[in-house]
Amino acid sequence: MEAREFTAPSPPAPDLGGSRVGRAPVMIGRMPAVQPRRTLPTLPYRKPTPGRDYWVFDDVLPDAHAVRARTLARTDWVPGYPHAPESWPGMRVMPGLEADELARVEALVREATGSTKLWVETAPDGARLNHNCIQVVGADECESRPHTDSRALCRFAAVLYLNPDVPDDCGTSFFRQRLPGGQRGGNMVMPPHETLVQALGTRFVPAESFVEDARVPHRFNRLLVYRANLLHSATAYHGRELADKRMAAVFFWMAKA
C-alpha cells in the first residue's frame, strides 16, 4: 500500500522500524486518550503539482488483466491486519510484477522524474522496502492512513491500480497538516529528518491532524508516481471478497539524477 507514517486506530501499535519486507511502512499512531495534547511542529509545505511532485500514466501494462488473474490465483498470500497481528492491512504477495513488466514501469519513472538510475535501498540491518509488492485491502480492513516514506530508503514511490471494478474514490490522496484553530500546515519531510516520526517528534498525533489536499482517482492499469516524502495515503478501500477488494502494486525507489 502507499504505504507508508500514520496509522489507523484499529490495528495494534506499528513497528516504527521502516517500510521494509515483512513490516508495514513507518507510521504514526493516533493519540491515545491518556496522552496530553501537545503542539506539533509545522512541516514545510509544497502544493502537490502534477509533473513536479507526482506523475500519472494510464494503460501502463499491455495486459493488466493477465497480471490481475495470475495474482488472484496465487496461494502465497501473506495476511495482515485483521487476519494476523500486523500493523499493515489486508493481504500481500511478493514479487508482484514480472521482470519485463517492472522494466516497463521503471522506464516511465526514469523518464518522468529525470532519474538516470533507480534502485531499491537496503538498510544497514539488511532489511529492504516492500518493493514490487501487490496488496489487496477491503473496505472493512482499513481506512485512509496519511503517511510519508523514509527518506533514507526511498525518493520516489508508485502505485499501480489492478482492479477494474473499484470506484474512483479508492485512488490516492495527498494530505497536509491541520493546525489548531483550523489553519493549514505543511505536507513534507525534509532534512535533517528522514521520517515523519522524526519531523513531528512523536509517534502519536490527534486523529484530526491531517486534511486532504489533492486526490488522484483510481483507474485500472493507472500508475501514480510521487515524491515519497509527501504526506499521502490510499483515499479509501473497497470490497469484502478477494476479487472485489482494492488491489494495487506498490514500488519504492532511491534515485540518481
Backbone bond lengths (Angstrom), bond angles and torsions (degrees), N, CA, C in turn:
res aa  C-N    CA-C-N  psi(-1)  N-CA   C-N-CA  omega(-1)  CA-C   N-CA-C  phi
1 M - - - 1.436 - - 1.490 110.21 -
2 E 1.365 115.36 162.41 1.435 117.15 179.19 1.492 106.74 -71.33
3 A 1.269 81.52 79.75 1.279 101.31 -163.52 1.132 120.40 -72.25
4 R 0.868 124.80 109.54 1.309 101.92 167.42 1.407 122.74 -160.44
5 E 2.650 156.29 -86.33 1.458 144.10 -158.94 1.513 109.85 -138.85
6 F 1.315 120.41 51.18 1.454 121.64 174.10 1.511 106.54 -165.99
7 T 1.311 117.38 124.94 1.455 118.12 -170.59 1.511 113.52 -113.96
8 A 1.309 115.88 151.11 1.457 122.51 174.92 1.523 108.95 -67.40
9 P 1.342 117.51 158.96 1.450 119.01 -176.73 1.519 113.08 -74.25
10 S 1.332 119.00 -18.53 1.446 120.12 -172.34 1.523 114.66 -78.17
11 P 1.366 120.82 -42.28 1.458 118.33 -179.58 1.516 111.67 -69.03
12 P 1.340 117.17 161.91 1.457 119.41 175.64 1.508 110.87 -64.23
13 A 1.350 115.27 164.76 1.467 119.54 -178.78 1.514 109.93 -56.48
14 P 1.350 118.23 130.11 1.459 120.73 -175.09 1.514 113.12 -76.72
15 D 1.318 114.14 156.60 1.456 121.38 170.39 1.515 107.90 -76.04
16 L 1.318 118.46 123.23 1.452 121.41 -175.92 1.520 112.55 -89.94
17 G 1.333 117.13 22.33 1.455 120.19 -178.13 1.506 114.23 -75.39
18 G 1.336 119.79 -18.69 1.458 120.85 177.91 1.506 112.34 131.91
19 S 1.347 116.53 168.52 1.451 123.19 179.98 1.511 109.36 -82.08
20 R 1.298 117.43 80.97 1.451 121.04 -171.34 1.518 110.22 -122.39
21 V 1.324 115.15 168.77 1.445 120.06 177.58 1.515 109.05 -56.86
22 G 1.337 115.91 128.27 1.443 120.51 -179.53 1.512 113.51 84.34
23 R 1.318 116.99 -1.10 1.463 120.18 179.90 1.516 110.06 -131.23
24 A 1.337 114.99 157.65 1.455 119.52 171.39 1.509 108.69 -78.28
25 P 1.359 118.83 169.52 1.452 121.13 174.28 1.525 110.91 -62.50
26 V 1.318 115.36 162.91 1.461 119.22 173.15 1.507 107.80 -60.90
27 M 1.311 118.04 125.51 1.455 120.80 -175.63 1.512 110.40 -133.96
28 I 1.305 114.81 155.75 1.457 121.38 177.31 1.515 107.78 -109.03
29 G 1.312 117.10 128.93 1.457 119.88 -179.60 1.509 111.82 -81.98
30 R 1.325 115.29 150.83 1.458 118.55 173.74 1.516 109.79 -69.05
31 M 1.308 115.68 148.51 1.454 122.05 -168.78 1.525 112.05 -67.77
32 P 1.339 118.85 125.20 1.459 120.85 174.31 1.520 110.73 -62.14
33 A 1.329 115.78 154.29 1.460 120.41 -175.98 1.520 112.06 -61.44
34 V 1.341 118.08 -27.32 1.460 120.50 -176.44 1.523 112.22 -80.05
35 Q 1.343 117.50 -10.57 1.457 120.05 -178.60 1.526 110.81 -80.46
36 P 1.332 118.53 131.95 1.458 119.78 174.80 1.529 110.21 -68.47
37 R 1.337 116.53 144.82 1.463 120.34 179.10 1.525 109.91 -70.14
38 R 1.340 115.63 138.63 1.450 120.31 179.68 1.520 108.21 -130.83
39 T 1.329 115.07 157.31 1.461 120.22 177.38 1.515 108.55 -84.68
40 L 1.326 116.05 122.58 1.456 120.89 -178.04 1.526 110.37 -86.92
41 P 1.324 117.99 150.63 1.458 120.38 173.68 1.528 110.34 -60.62
42 T 1.322 116.51 150.99 1.465 121.34 176.38 1.519 109.18 -91.43
43 L 1.312 116.23 125.07 1.453 121.85 -179.87 1.523 110.84 -76.25
44 P 1.330 118.57 158.61 1.465 120.61 170.44 1.530 109.40 -63.60
45 Y 1.341 115.41 153.25 1.472 119.39 -179.81 1.525 111.08 -123.65
46 R 1.330 114.87 136.80 1.456 122.36 171.00 1.531 107.14 -142.73
47 K 1.316 116.23 120.87 1.459 120.43 -178.12 1.518 109.99 -59.63
48 P 1.344 118.50 122.68 1.464 120.07 178.12 1.524 110.86 -58.58
49 T 1.315 116.14 118.38 1.455 122.04 -172.11 1.524 110.18 -122.60
50 P 1.344 117.49 126.43 1.470 119.32 177.54 1.525 111.15 -59.61
51 G 1.313 116.45 139.50 1.444 121.38 179.61 1.510 114.59 85.11
52 R 1.318 117.18 -9.55 1.463 121.92 176.76 1.524 111.49 -123.92
53 D 1.332 115.96 -45.25 1.463 121.77 -177.19 1.522 113.00 -111.06
54 Y 1.315 116.52 -23.80 1.462 119.84 174.48 1.517 110.06 -151.96
55 W 1.337 114.33 156.56 1.461 121.96 -175.03 1.525 108.18 -137.46
56 V 1.334 116.54 139.22 1.463 121.60 -177.48 1.523 109.28 -121.10
57 F 1.333 116.59 129.19 1.464 123.09 177.70 1.519 108.98 -126.40
58 D 1.314 117.51 130.25 1.457 121.79 178.05 1.523 110.96 -104.83
59 D 1.343 115.29 157.30 1.474 122.10 178.96 1.522 110.92 53.93
60 V 1.310 116.40 51.76 1.463 122.33 -171.68 1.529 112.62 -74.11
61 L 1.318 116.88 -49.10 1.459 120.21 -177.35 1.525 110.25 -94.41
62 P 1.330 118.35 142.54 1.469 120.06 -179.53 1.516 113.32 -66.29
63 D 1.356 117.64 -26.83 1.465 120.61 178.72 1.525 109.40 -143.65
64 A 1.321 115.16 71.95 1.462 120.19 -179.12 1.526 111.47 -66.06
65 H 1.333 117.30 -28.03 1.465 119.92 178.00 1.529 110.61 -63.84
66 A 1.327 117.26 -37.74 1.468 120.54 178.11 1.526 110.65 -66.72
67 V 1.335 117.26 -39.52 1.464 121.24 176.53 1.523 109.71 -60.66
68 R 1.301 116.06 -45.20 1.468 120.60 179.69 1.528 111.35 -63.32
69 A 1.331 116.58 -44.59 1.463 120.38 -177.65 1.525 111.57 -62.62
70 R 1.314 117.26 -44.03 1.462 118.68 -178.56 1.534 111.09 -70.50
71 T 1.346 116.42 -29.66 1.463 119.56 177.51 1.519 110.64 -69.36
72 L 1.322 117.21 -43.79 1.463 120.60 178.26 1.526 111.67 -61.47
73 A 1.331 117.18 -29.05 1.459 121.54 -178.21 1.523 113.25 -83.14
74 R 1.322 118.21 -7.02 1.463 120.39 -176.52 1.523 111.56 -69.89
75 T 1.310 114.93 150.18 1.465 121.25 -178.96 1.519 112.52 -114.41
76 D 1.331 117.20 7.17 1.471 120.48 -177.17 1.520 112.29 -106.09
77 W 1.333 117.13 30.24 1.456 120.89 178.15 1.529 110.68 -62.48
78 V 1.325 115.85 137.72 1.465 122.05 174.97 1.530 107.41 -104.49
79 P 1.335 118.59 122.06 1.463 120.35 -177.10 1.516 112.85 -80.44
80 G 1.322 115.68 142.23 1.456 122.75 172.24 1.517 109.56 -113.74
81 Y 1.324 116.32 -161.32 1.460 121.08 179.42 1.535 109.75 -64.38
82 P 1.327 122.24 140.18 1.471 127.49 3.43 1.520 114.06 -93.86
83 H 1.328 116.79 13.92 1.463 120.83 -176.18 1.525 112.24 -85.55
84 A 1.314 117.49 -17.60 1.462 123.22 -179.40 1.526 107.70 -149.12
85 P 1.331 118.25 158.41 1.468 121.34 -178.27 1.526 111.93 -75.78
86 E 1.325 115.87 66.96 1.461 123.25 178.42 1.523 109.02 -120.01
87 S 1.340 116.52 158.18 1.466 120.20 176.92 1.521 111.74 -87.13
88 W 1.347 118.80 -17.03 1.464 121.49 177.96 1.534 108.94 -93.27
89 P 1.324 117.55 147.50 1.469 120.29 -171.66 1.523 113.87 -95.77
90 G 1.335 115.12 163.99 1.455 121.95 171.50 1.513 113.62 76.32
91 M 1.353 116.01 -139.78 1.468 122.71 177.60 1.517 108.63 -139.22
92 R 1.341 116.60 158.05 1.454 119.26 179.57 1.530 110.99 -149.50
93 V 1.329 114.60 158.04 1.459 121.86 175.39 1.532 108.68 -135.62
94 M 1.321 114.95 149.98 1.461 121.76 177.14 1.523 108.46 -141.84
95 P 1.331 118.30 145.04 1.465 126.47 -10.22 1.523 111.23 -73.64
96 G 1.345 115.38 159.62 1.449 120.39 -178.96 1.516 112.52 -90.65
97 L 1.326 116.94 -68.47 1.459 121.73 -179.42 1.521 110.91 -84.54
98 E 1.328 115.67 151.77 1.456 121.19 173.03 1.524 109.60 -80.65
99 A 1.333 116.65 168.86 1.460 121.40 -169.90 1.526 113.01 -56.66
100 D 1.338 117.98 -43.54 1.463 119.43 -178.25 1.520 111.57 -69.89
101 E 1.311 116.79 -34.02 1.465 120.95 178.08 1.528 110.50 -69.17
102 L 1.323 116.27 -43.00 1.459 120.31 178.64 1.521 110.56 -64.65
103 A 1.329 117.35 -38.59 1.465 120.67 178.45 1.520 110.95 -61.48
104 R 1.319 116.69 -38.04 1.469 120.99 177.86 1.532 110.70 -63.15
105 V 1.316 116.37 -43.76 1.464 121.02 178.17 1.523 110.66 -63.37
106 E 1.320 116.97 -46.54 1.456 119.93 -176.13 1.521 112.39 -67.84
107 A 1.316 118.10 -30.48 1.463 120.21 175.93 1.528 110.37 -63.58
108 L 1.323 117.04 -40.27 1.466 120.89 176.87 1.520 111.08 -64.42
109 V 1.323 116.51 -40.85 1.462 120.55 -178.59 1.526 110.63 -66.00
110 R 1.317 117.18 -44.51 1.475 119.69 179.06 1.528 111.06 -61.54
111 E 1.323 116.71 -44.05 1.458 119.72 -179.21 1.523 111.61 -64.40
112 A 1.326 116.45 -44.10 1.466 120.37 -176.68 1.519 112.48 -67.87
113 T 1.314 117.11 -41.75 1.462 120.93 -173.16 1.524 113.19 -92.58
114 G 1.325 117.21 -8.04 1.453 120.06 -177.23 1.513 113.35 74.85
115 S 1.329 117.12 18.81 1.458 121.34 -178.97 1.527 110.38 -84.69
116 T 1.306 116.22 138.30 1.462 120.29 176.38 1.519 112.06 -91.57
117 K 1.326 116.08 -19.11 1.461 120.43 -178.35 1.521 109.96 -147.13
118 L 1.325 116.22 136.49 1.455 122.98 173.57 1.521 108.30 -122.01
119 W 1.317 117.17 142.69 1.452 119.68 174.65 1.525 109.57 -153.20
120 V 1.326 114.66 161.80 1.462 121.82 176.43 1.516 107.49 -95.28
121 E 1.319 116.21 117.62 1.460 121.39 -175.45 1.526 111.21 -74.53
122 T 1.307 115.35 149.57 1.459 122.89 175.72 1.519 108.62 -113.81
123 A 1.325 116.46 129.73 1.462 121.42 178.86 1.521 109.87 -72.62
124 P 1.336 117.61 162.01 1.468 120.28 179.66 1.523 113.73 -55.35
125 D 1.336 116.95 -29.10 1.468 119.05 -179.96 1.522 112.40 -86.98
126 G 1.353 117.21 4.23 1.455 120.97 176.95 1.506 115.00 93.13
127 A 1.323 118.22 -8.43 1.456 121.18 179.75 1.524 110.28 -75.65
128 R 1.341 115.93 154.22 1.466 121.04 -179.06 1.518 109.15 -132.66
129 L 1.329 115.54 164.69 1.455 121.89 177.95 1.523 110.89 -67.82
130 N 1.338 115.83 159.71 1.463 121.99 176.68 1.526 109.25 -78.77
131 H 1.302 115.95 64.33 1.460 122.80 -175.79 1.523 110.94 -82.20
132 N 1.346 116.05 143.12 1.462 122.28 -179.42 1.520 110.71 55.64
133 C 1.305 114.49 47.94 1.464 123.89 -179.51 1.524 108.14 -110.29
134 I 1.320 117.90 135.50 1.465 121.34 174.11 1.518 108.28 -104.90
135 Q 1.336 115.11 127.62 1.459 121.45 -175.07 1.520 109.86 -124.85
136 V 1.319 116.49 138.29 1.462 121.56 173.29 1.520 108.09 -117.45
137 V 1.331 115.76 132.80 1.466 121.62 -178.39 1.523 108.42 -137.60
138 G 1.328 116.43 129.54 1.451 121.79 -179.51 1.511 113.09 -94.04
139 A 1.321 114.76 171.53 1.465 121.39 -175.53 1.525 112.28 -62.71
140 D 1.327 118.24 -30.05 1.457 121.59 -177.61 1.528 113.07 -94.48
141 E 1.330 117.38 2.74 1.461 120.27 -174.41 1.521 113.62 -100.37
142 C 1.329 118.16 -18.38 1.462 120.27 -178.22 1.523 109.37 -169.91
143 E 1.315 115.52 165.66 1.451 121.91 169.85 1.527 107.63 -129.04
144 S 1.304 117.02 -176.36 1.457 121.05 -178.39 1.527 110.67 -56.46
145 R 1.352 116.71 136.56 1.461 122.95 -179.75 1.528 109.63 -131.98
146 P 1.310 119.78 85.22 1.469 120.53 178.46 1.526 111.38 -56.03
147 H 1.330 116.80 136.05 1.452 121.54 -175.73 1.527 109.31 -162.01
148 T 1.304 116.80 170.90 1.464 123.10 165.95 1.520 107.72 -125.48
149 D 1.325 116.14 167.13 1.456 121.31 176.48 1.527 108.93 -104.85
150 S 1.309 116.56 148.74 1.462 121.38 -175.13 1.521 111.71 -58.94
151 R 1.329 116.48 126.06 1.460 121.22 177.48 1.519 111.43 -66.12
152 A 1.317 117.36 -22.23 1.462 120.46 179.28 1.520 111.86 -72.15
153 L 1.326 116.93 -19.41 1.458 120.87 -174.61 1.521 113.89 -121.77
154 C 1.329 118.05 -7.34 1.462 118.72 -170.65 1.526 110.66 -159.06
155 R 1.341 116.78 134.45 1.460 122.20 172.45 1.525 111.79 -107.67
156 F 1.332 115.72 -38.99 1.461 121.02 177.30 1.525 108.84 -127.19
157 A 1.321 114.67 145.22 1.461 121.09 174.99 1.526 107.57 -129.45
158 A 1.328 115.92 164.36 1.464 119.85 -179.71 1.511 110.28 -152.22
159 V 1.324 115.35 156.31 1.456 122.31 175.48 1.522 108.00 -134.83
160 L 1.320 116.37 135.23 1.461 123.24 178.49 1.520 107.46 -117.67
161 Y 1.334 116.69 116.95 1.459 121.59 -174.90 1.528 110.18 -81.52
162 L 1.353 116.25 131.68 1.459 120.47 -170.33 1.528 114.41 -128.74
163 N 1.323 117.59 24.86 1.470 120.02 173.17 1.524 108.60 -128.70
164 P 1.350 118.85 115.23 1.465 120.46 -176.20 1.526 114.28 -72.25
165 D 1.327 117.11 -10.59 1.466 120.15 -174.50 1.520 113.97 -108.54
166 V 1.322 117.17 13.45 1.461 121.08 179.04 1.531 109.50 -88.16
167 P 1.345 118.84 139.15 1.469 121.33 -178.78 1.527 113.25 -63.16
168 D 1.333 115.34 159.87 1.462 121.88 -179.97 1.523 112.46 -56.89
169 D 1.342 116.92 -34.51 1.468 119.63 -173.73 1.531 112.59 -81.65
170 C 1.326 117.35 15.71 1.461 121.38 173.12 1.526 110.83 -107.31
171 G 1.320 116.52 28.17 1.451 121.70 177.29 1.509 111.76 -83.40
172 T 1.322 116.61 -132.74 1.461 122.65 -177.11 1.517 109.77 -130.70
173 S 1.330 116.48 137.52 1.462 121.96 179.05 1.519 110.53 -117.35
174 F 1.332 114.96 149.35 1.459 121.98 170.78 1.529 107.68 -105.29
175 F 1.322 115.65 145.32 1.463 121.50 -173.29 1.527 110.60 -125.81
176 R 1.335 114.37 164.27 1.450 121.40 169.34 1.517 108.34 -139.66
177 Q 1.319 116.93 168.37 1.453 120.86 -178.61 1.526 111.45 -69.04
178 R 1.338 115.33 145.27 1.458 122.29 167.26 1.521 106.52 -107.18
179 L 1.314 117.65 112.98 1.452 122.53 -175.05 1.522 110.77 -88.73
180 P 1.337 118.05 164.55 1.459 120.67 176.46 1.526 110.90 -55.13
181 G 1.319 115.77 136.72 1.451 120.54 -178.18 1.517 113.29 88.34
182 G 1.339 116.97 -1.42 1.455 120.57 176.76 1.512 115.25 93.07
183 Q 1.338 118.39 -4.14 1.464 119.85 177.21 1.520 110.11 -64.87
184 R 1.335 115.44 158.93 1.452 121.07 -179.95 1.528 110.12 -101.17
185 G 1.315 115.39 139.92 1.457 121.20 178.76 1.515 111.04 -110.47
186 G 1.339 115.04 -149.43 1.452 119.93 -173.21 1.509 114.38 -92.63
187 N 1.349 114.56 -172.73 1.465 119.38 -171.60 1.525 113.83 -148.63
188 M 1.337 119.01 11.25 1.454 118.17 -174.86 1.525 111.40 -144.97
189 V 1.326 114.68 150.76 1.462 122.50 176.92 1.524 107.92 -98.47
190 M 1.309 116.34 126.15 1.459 122.07 -177.50 1.529 110.02 -126.89
191 P 1.350 117.59 162.56 1.464 120.12 177.07 1.525 110.47 -55.44
192 P 1.325 117.73 145.80 1.475 126.98 11.82 1.526 114.07 -85.56
193 H 1.332 118.09 3.95 1.455 120.76 -175.53 1.524 110.99 -85.16
194 E 1.324 115.38 148.04 1.462 121.79 176.11 1.522 111.83 -106.25
195 T 1.329 116.98 -28.53 1.458 121.42 -175.96 1.523 110.72 -129.91
196 L 1.316 115.29 164.29 1.463 120.51 177.26 1.523 111.30 -66.65
197 V 1.319 116.63 -33.95 1.459 120.43 176.29 1.522 110.14 -59.11
198 Q 1.323 117.02 -44.83 1.463 120.70 178.11 1.524 110.96 -64.83
199 A 1.321 117.11 -43.78 1.464 120.84 -175.28 1.525 112.07 -65.89
200 L 1.328 116.95 -36.35 1.469 120.40 -178.69 1.524 112.50 -93.47
201 G 1.326 117.15 -15.83 1.456 120.27 177.46 1.503 114.27 76.53
202 T 1.333 117.45 17.11 1.461 121.28 -179.08 1.516 109.66 -162.30
203 R 1.314 117.11 156.00 1.456 121.52 173.36 1.519 111.45 -99.55
204 F 1.350 118.21 -3.78 1.460 121.37 -179.97 1.522 110.30 -117.84
205 V 1.316 116.40 130.24 1.459 121.29 178.35 1.521 109.32 -136.31
206 P 1.341 118.55 154.86 1.468 120.11 175.32 1.525 110.83 -61.35
207 A 1.328 116.51 150.54 1.459 121.75 -175.12 1.525 112.75 -60.44
208 E 1.335 117.42 -28.36 1.467 120.61 -176.29 1.529 112.64 -93.81
209 S 1.321 117.57 22.41 1.459 120.85 -172.61 1.520 114.73 -72.31
210 F 1.337 118.47 -17.25 1.463 121.30 -175.71 1.522 110.88 -131.39
211 V 1.331 115.47 150.34 1.461 121.86 179.63 1.524 108.62 -134.16
212 E 1.317 117.08 145.01 1.459 121.12 -178.82 1.528 110.39 -65.03
213 D 1.338 115.01 138.37 1.465 121.75 -176.96 1.523 112.07 -115.94
214 A 1.336 116.96 -33.89 1.465 122.00 179.69 1.519 107.43 -157.85
215 R 1.344 115.95 158.30 1.465 119.91 -175.79 1.521 110.33 -142.22
216 V 1.331 115.43 138.72 1.468 122.18 173.44 1.524 107.20 -112.60
217 P 1.336 119.47 117.42 1.462 121.19 -176.85 1.526 112.59 -65.90
218 H 1.315 114.73 153.34 1.459 121.75 174.93 1.526 109.73 -72.25
219 R 1.331 115.89 133.83 1.458 122.86 170.49 1.521 107.60 -141.88
220 F 1.312 116.88 136.44 1.459 120.76 177.10 1.521 110.51 -59.92
221 N 1.336 116.38 133.81 1.465 123.56 179.18 1.526 112.42 66.26
222 R 1.321 117.08 24.39 1.466 122.56 173.44 1.521 109.66 -95.86
223 L 1.327 115.96 135.74 1.454 122.56 175.37 1.517 109.02 -108.37
224 L 1.321 116.51 124.27 1.463 122.66 173.14 1.519 108.37 -109.61
225 V 1.327 116.70 121.01 1.459 123.67 176.97 1.530 107.23 -109.42
226 Y 1.326 118.25 138.46 1.462 119.84 -177.58 1.525 110.91 -151.77
227 R 1.322 113.92 158.84 1.469 119.94 175.21 1.520 108.31 -69.62
228 A 1.317 115.49 124.98 1.455 120.57 -168.62 1.520 113.74 -72.62
229 N 1.344 118.42 -14.38 1.462 120.08 -179.96 1.521 112.65 -87.73
230 L 1.347 117.62 3.34 1.460 121.50 174.51 1.523 109.89 -86.33
231 L 1.333 116.93 143.07 1.463 121.04 174.03 1.521 109.39 -63.47
232 H 1.323 117.11 126.28 1.452 120.93 -177.26 1.525 109.90 -153.18
233 S 1.334 115.67 167.25 1.457 121.21 177.16 1.512 109.17 -170.42
234 A 1.336 116.21 157.57 1.459 119.14 163.74 1.525 107.57 -56.87
235 T 1.327 117.28 134.57 1.468 120.25 -179.29 1.515 111.41 -65.79
236 A 1.329 116.77 -43.55 1.463 122.69 179.59 1.520 107.96 -163.87
237 Y 1.330 115.32 168.68 1.454 121.48 177.42 1.526 109.44 -118.24
238 H 1.330 116.39 171.08 1.461 120.22 -168.72 1.525 110.46 -150.33
239 G 1.347 115.09 148.84 1.455 121.37 169.80 1.512 114.93 83.81
240 R 1.333 114.65 163.98 1.467 121.10 179.06 1.519 112.75 -127.31
241 E 1.320 117.95 -23.07 1.457 121.91 174.90 1.524 109.03 -99.55
242 L 1.336 116.57 155.75 1.452 121.26 -175.62 1.522 112.22 -50.70
243 A 1.319 117.54 -46.88 1.465 121.11 -175.92 1.519 112.83 -69.83
244 D 1.329 117.57 -18.00 1.466 121.29 -176.07 1.525 113.15 -97.71
245 K 1.321 117.57 -15.31 1.461 120.44 -172.18 1.527 112.10 -75.31
246 R 1.327 115.11 160.84 1.469 120.82 174.65 1.520 108.67 -63.65
247 M 1.320 116.62 119.47 1.459 122.34 178.76 1.522 108.57 -114.60
248 A 1.316 116.44 129.91 1.460 119.71 -179.09 1.518 110.06 -149.33
249 A 1.321 115.92 140.88 1.463 121.70 170.38 1.525 107.75 -91.55
250 V 1.325 116.89 137.75 1.466 120.79 -179.01 1.524 109.53 -122.26
251 F 1.337 114.59 148.35 1.460 121.79 -173.86 1.524 109.41 -139.90
252 F 1.333 116.57 148.13 1.467 122.59 179.38 1.523 109.28 -140.84
253 W 1.323 116.29 126.31 1.464 120.39 -177.67 1.527 112.51 -131.51
254 M 1.307 115.91 142.41 1.450 120.78 155.81 1.524 106.24 -83.93
255 A 1.340 117.21 159.61 1.472 119.28 -173.92 1.517 110.40 -146.23
256 K 1.335 114.13 149.98 1.451 122.22 174.21 1.521 108.66 -121.58
257 A 1.329 116.55 129.26 1.474 120.17 -179.00 1.514 111.26 -71.36
